[in-house]
Amino acid sequence: TPFFFSFISLFSALCAMFPEAVDPRLLLGASLVMAVGAATLLCLRRQPRTVPRISLPSPPNSPVSSAEPRTPSESALRALRAEASIAYSSDNGSHESMLEQLWTRLTGQPLKDRISANWGQIGFQGKDPATDFRSMGVLSLKNLLHFAEHYPDDAKGMVRDHSDPFYYPFAVAGINLTQNLLRLLKMDPALCASLFPGDGENVLAVFAELFCEEWIAFDQFWVSETSAFLKAGGNPALAVMQFSQVREKFLQRQVQTWSQRLQQSNGRVGSILRERAESRDNLTE
């Protein structure tokens, strides 16, 4: 573009110096080309930079079953699905408070504007995060806040800038991984039974600890997969578009990973996460 305008400027100067040697039609054509070029450049400069979006999971399409659960793990799953079906409401003070805490813990700054494009800094895809929570409801918000509160270094390290080759939208990724975990527990009844063997478990706290462990593992998996994508000649600007594919691949891998961990630990994986969740509850009492 600079070369183009330099050429046009030189041509115009020559026309001014030797007007009798220039065909008027040629001069008119050059003027039109320069005008169109200037208008095009202005439009390009004003065009906002778009950030690639990743898809959100679909909202639950069926109500939580009213049938009596037969086992503690079934009861736990029903409680988790019920929490995911609770829609975020800007009229709910508790919901708004959790969202504000999430912003402050991740950015270190107080929340100034509730409706703002700044939410994109922590990985929401709109000016109002409430729209992103439509898929996994309050359950995903509680998971995000638990991660930011108890694993602050990991969380802040995952809130990457758009220019980072390993970028993905943090908040939307957490919502997607919440759905991943519900699918994982349904696909792996042994893991679900290990996590929730009794009716007295703090289901949400245990699930949140599992969520944090899974997200840290996913982030490592994401960096590895993205590195391979870039090494193979992939366009860095398109790396984030691989998110859904990588997420699904990670889920399938985790089914095998947890099965192996359960066998190697004689089923103690669940008790470790329960103890961790209980210790956090004791610290907050």
N, C-alpha and C positions, 0 to 999 in steps of 0.2 A: 504493500500500500504506500509506504513512503516513497519508493521508487516511482510508482505511478504518478503521484502528485508532483514529484520533482520534474518528471518528464513534461507534464502538462504546463508547469510553471515556466520551464525553459522554452517550450513551444510558444506560450503566450508572449514571453519577452521578445522572442525573435519576430513574432508577428507585429509587435509594437514598433520594433526597430526598422522592419522592412515591410510596411503595409502594402506597397504596390506589388510585391512579389508573392503575395498570399491570396489564394482563391477564397473569396468570401464564404463560399459554401463549406470549404474546409475549416475555416475559422469558426463558423457557426456549429459545425459538428463537434469540434474540439471543445467548445464551450458547453454544449449539451452533455458530452461525456464527463467533463469535470464536475458539472452540477449533479449528475446522477451519482458519480463516485463519492462526492462529498456527502450527499444524502444517505447513501448506503453506509458509509463509515460512521455517520452520526447515529444511525439506527443500531449498528452493531455495538457501539459503545454504550448505548442506553439499555441494551438488552440485559436483563438481570441474569446472574449466574444461577443456573439450576443445579440442585443437588439431587443425585439419583435417589429414588425412593425404593424401599423394600416393602413387600406385601405384609399385611397384618393377618393373623389367623382369623378365621370366620367366627362370629359370635356363636355361642351354644344354640343349636337349632331345636333342641328338645328340652322340656322342663325336667327338673330333677325328679327322679322317680320317687313315688310315695310308698313304694313297697318296702317292707321291713328288711334291712340288710341282714344277711345270714352270718357274717363274720365281722370282726373289728376292722379289718382292712377294707371291706366293702363300705362300712360305715364311714371310714376316713375318706374314701374316695367321694362318697356322696357329699360329705361336708365340704370338701375342696371344690367340687363342682358347684355347690350352692354358693360358695364365696365368689367363684368366678362369674356367676350369673348376676351378682349384685352390681348394677350399673353405677358408674361414677356419676355423682351429682354435684354440681357447683353450688347447690343449695344446702349441701350437707357440710356442716362445719368440720367434722372429723376428716372427711375426704379432702377438703381444702387445706386443712392443717398438715396432713401427711404429704400432700403435693408440695406445699411450701417448704417443709422440712427437707424433702428430696432435693429441691433446687439449692437450698442453702448448704446442705452437706456436700453436694457435688461441685458447687462453684465457689463456696466460701463467701458468697455475697447475699445480702438480703434480697428478697423478691420485691421488685418495684412495680412491675406491671403484670397483672394476672393474664391478660390477653396480649400476647406479644410474640413476634418472630424470634425473640431471644430463646424461646424454648428449644429451638433447633440446636442450640449449643450443647444440650445434654441428650439429644437424639430423639426429640419428638418431631413429628412431621407436619405439624400445623401450629397455628397461633394459639390454639386452645387444646391442651393435652387431653381434655375430657374426650375428644373425638377418638384418640388413639386407644383409650381404655375400653372402648365399646366391645372389643373382642374377648378380653379376659377379665374384665371388671376390676373390682377392688382387690381381688387376689393378686393380680399382677402389680398393682401399686404397692401393696404390702411387701411383696417380694423385692421390688426395687428399693424400697426404703430400708428394708432389713439388710440388703447388700451394702448400700451406701453407709449405713450406720455401723455395721460390724466388720466390714471389709473395706474401709475407706481408701486405703492405698491401692488395692486392686481396682476398685470402682473408678477412682479418678484416673488411673492409668488406662482404663478402657474408654474413657470419654476422649476420643481422639478428634483432632481437627480434620476437616474435610480433605485437606491436602495430604494427610497421612496415607500411605499406600495400604495400611491395614485398617482404615476407617470403616466403621459401620455405625448406624444410628443407635446409640447406647440404649435409650429408653425403649424404642421399638424392638430392639433385639431382646431385651428382658421380657417384654410381653410375649414375643414368639417363643422364648425358652420356657415360659410358664406353661404354655400349651404343650410344648415338647415333653415336659415332665409328667403332665397328666396322661399323655399318650404312653409314656414309658411305663408308668405304674399300671396302666391297663394291660400293656403288652407283657409285663413281667409280674405276675401275681406273687411270686416268691419274694421279690424285692418289696412289694407293697406289704406283704404279711410280716416281713422282717422289720419294716419301719413302724408298722402300726399293729402290734400283737395284742394290745388290750384296748378296752374302751376308755380308759382314763388318760390316754395320750393327748398331749398338746399338739393337735394335728397341724395347725397352721405354722407353729414354730418349727416342728420337725421338717415339714415341707419346705420352709424357708431356708433351713440349713442345707437341705438337699439341693435346692435351687442355687445357692451360692457356690457349692462345690461343683455343680454341673456347669455353671457359667464360667468359672475359672478354667475348667477343663475345655469348654467350648472355645474360649478365647485363644488358648494355646493351639487348639485344632485349627481354628480360623487362620491364625498367623501362618501355620504350616501349609495349609491348603492354598492360601493366597500367595505365599512365597513360591510355591510350585507353579501357580497360574502365571505369575510374573516371569518366572524363569523360562517358561515355555513360550514367552513372547506375548503374553496377554497385555492388553491395554490397561495401565494403572487406573485410568478414569472409569473403567468398567468392572473393576475388581469387586466392588460392593454389590453389583448385580448378580454375583454368584452366591449371595447370602442364602437364599432359600434352598438352593441345591446343596450347599455345604451343611446347612442346618439339618436337612433330611439325612444326609450321609452320616452326620454326627450321631443322630438319634439311633440309626441302625447299629452303629459301632457301640454305642453305650448299652444297648440291650445285651450284647455279648460281654462287654466289660463288667457290668454289674453281676451277670450270671457267674463269671469267673471269680469276682470278689466275694460273692456269697459263699461259693464253694471253698475258697481258700481261708475264709474267716469263720467257717462253720456257722454261718448265719449271723455273725456278730456285727455286720455292717450297720444294720438298723439300730442296734443298741448304742453304737458309737455316736451316731447322729442324734439319737434321743438324749444321750448324756450331754452332748454339746449344746443342744437346745435348752435343756434344763439348767445348765450352768449359766447361760445367758439370762434366763428368767430370774435366777437367784441374784444375779448382779443388779438387776433393775428393780428388785423389790425394796 
